[in-house]
Amino acid sequence: MRTLDVIVVVLVLVGALNWGLVGVAGFDLVAALFGLRFGETSAISSVVYILVGLAGVYSILFWRSIRQRWHGQTQTARGR
């Protein structure tokens, strides 16, 4: 599950960075990575957007269990 947590965090950060760039510079990073212009989508960019959205939902729904997983490991490491 920790691997999934890391993947989710990376996807959430990609989404946050993309939205930040859209707001500040009018630049769509995901579209640019796939050779598209701002606002254009392809099948692969749509998959990325869907994964980012699912990662956000996962983060919201499972925030407590994610914190417990990571916090529990930190406490065990400190206790040694």
Beta strands, then each sheet from edge to edge (+ up, - down):
end
